[in-house]
């Protein structure tokens, strides 16, 4: 899926890329709601880091802020946008708070920092420990992805869990000449 709005080269470039990707059977949608509306695509996305950061400030206890954020999200979006972001503190801290009720209700988890293979293995092991079939869940990888990394992750995990890939910068602003001139 296209996650390229935040770091895109331009609106026009992102639209051209997404229009081209629409022709591919594996393309699932975009996180840009305006593009989704105009191109008749499924809008897709996950929680933002700011969601958890805000709950760290407004929760009565920092220790319970992540659980409060997860619960509030489900109240607001009970049947959609069910992918939980795991890296606002650490994956280990997230998994301590992501008990059976959350694990059942959320559709899956999103990787956005750290080693993706280590993260994915922890996610699968956590689901198994809770008695949840990982093949009933989805892992979304979105950290500094390009197509090669996505294929490598697919090969590693595809037989054990459902997968999705949110590619941003490398999709909508992969302009080597521009990168060299900025460096």
C-alpha positions in Angstrom: 0.0 0.0 0.0 1.1 3.6 -0.5 2.3 5.3 2.6 4.0 8.1 0.8 2.1 11.3 1.6 4.3 12.6 4.4 7.6 12.6 2.4 6.4 12.7 -1.2 8.1 14.8 -3.8 4.8 16.4 -4.8 1.1 15.7 -4.9 1.3 15.1 -8.7 4.1 12.6 -8.4 2.3 10.7 -5.7 -0.9 10.6 -7.8 0.9 9.4 -10.9 2.6 6.6 -8.9 -0.6 5.5 -7.2 -2.5 5.5 -10.6 0.2 3.3 -12.0 0.1 1.0 -9.0 -3.7 0.6 -9.3 -3.0 -1.5 -12.4 -1.2 -4.1 -10.2 -3.3 -6.9 -8.6 -1.2 -6.8 -5.4 -1.8 -3.1 -4.8 -4.3 -2.7 -1.9 -4.7 1.0 -1.4 -3.3 4.3 -0.1 -3.1 6.1 3.3 -4.0 9.3 1.5 -7.7 9.8 1.9 -8.0 12.4 -0.8 -6.3 10.2 -3.4 -8.4 7.2 -2.2 -11.5 9.2 -2.8 -10.5 10.6 -6.2 -9.1 7.3 -7.5 -11.8 5.1 -6.0 -9.3 3.2 -3.8 -9.6 1.7 -0.3 -8.2 4.2 2.2 -5.8 2.4 4.5 -3.9 3.3 7.5 -2.9 2.7 11.1 -2.5 4.6 14.3 0.0 7.5 14.4 2.7 7.8 17.0 1.0 10.9 18.2 -2.0 8.9 19.3 0.1 7.1 21.9 2.1 10.2 22.8 -1.1 12.1 23.5 -2.3 9.3 25.8 1.0 9.4 27.7 0.1 13.0 28.5 -3.7 12.6 29.3 -3.7 9.3 31.1 -3.7 9.3 34.9 -0.7 7.0 34.8 2.1 6.7 32.3 2.3 2.9 33.0 -1.3 2.5 31.8 -1.2 5.0 28.9 -0.6 2.5 26.2 -3.5 0.3 27.3 -5.7 3.4 27.5 -4.7 4.4 23.9 -5.4 0.9 22.6 -8.8 0.8 24.3 -9.8 4.4 23.2 -8.9 3.5 19.6 -11.2 0.5 19.7 -14.0 2.7 21.1 -13.5 5.2 18.2 -12.9 2.6 15.5 -14.5 -0.7 16.6 -14.7 -2.2 13.1 -12.1 -0.5 11.0 -8.4 0.7 11.1 -7.6 -2.3 13.4 -3.8 -2.3 13.0 -1.9 -1.4 16.2 1.3 0.6 16.1 3.9 -1.1 18.4 6.9 1.1 18.7 6.0 4.2 20.7 7.9 2.7 23.7 9.3 -0.7 22.7 7.9 -3.9 21.2 8.4 -5.7 24.5 6.5 -3.0 26.4 3.8 -3.1 23.8 3.4 -6.8 24.0 3.1 -6.7 27.8 0.1 -4.4 27.3 -1.3 -6.2 24.3 -3.2 -9.0 26.1 -5.8 -11.5 24.8 -8.7 -9.0 24.5 -6.7 -6.5 22.4 -5.0 -9.3 20.4 -8.4 -10.7 19.5 -10.0 -7.4 18.6 -7.2 -5.8 16.6 -6.7 -7.2 13.1 -2.9 -7.0 13.4 0.2 -5.0 14.2 2.4 -2.5 12.5 6.2 -2.5 12.5 7.8 1.0 12.1 11.2 0.7 13.8 13.9 -1.8 14.7 14.8 -5.1 13.1 11.7 -6.3 11.1 12.5 -10.0 11.3 13.1 -9.9 15.1 9.9 -7.9 15.5 7.8 -10.2 13.3 9.1 -13.3 15.2 8.1 -11.7 18.5 4.6 -10.8 17.1 4.0 -14.4 15.9 5.3 -15.9 19.2 3.0 -13.5 21.1 -0.1 -14.5 19.2 0.8 -18.2 19.6 1.3 -17.7 23.3 -2.2 -16.3 23.5 -3.6 -19.2 21.6 -4.3 -17.1 18.5 -3.5 -18.4 15.1 -1.1 -15.9 13.5 -2.7 -16.7 10.1 -5.8 -14.9 11.4 -3.8 -11.7 11.8 -1.8 -9.4 9.7 1.6 -7.8 10.2 2.1 -4.5 8.4 5.7 -3.5 7.7 6.3 0.2 7.0 9.8 1.1 8.3 12.1 2.4 5.5 10.8 -0.2 3.1 11.5 -0.6 -0.6 10.3 -3.4 -2.8 13.4 -5.6 -2.2 13.0 -5.5 1.6 9.3 -6.2 1.2 9.9 -9.3 -0.9 12.5 -10.5 1.6 10.1 -10.1 4.4 7.4 -11.8 2.4 9.6 -14.8 1.8 10.5 -15.0 5.5 7.0 -14.7 6.9 4.3 -15.5 4.3 3.6 -19.1 5.3 3.0 -18.1 9.0 1.1 -14.8 9.0 -0.8 -12.5 6.7 1.4 -9.6 5.5 1.0 -6.1 4.2 3.6 -3.5 3.3 3.3 0.3 3.5 6.0 1.8 1.4 6.4 5.6 1.7 9.6 7.5 0.9 11.0 4.9 -1.4 7.8 5.0 -3.4 6.9 8.7 -3.7 10.3 10.4 -3.3 13.0 8.0 -4.5 14.9 10.5 -6.6 18.6 9.8 -6.3 19.8 13.0 -7.9 17.7 15.0 -5.4 19.1 13.0 -2.5 22.7 13.6 -3.6 22.1 17.4 -4.0 20.7 17.7 -0.5 23.5 15.6 1.2 
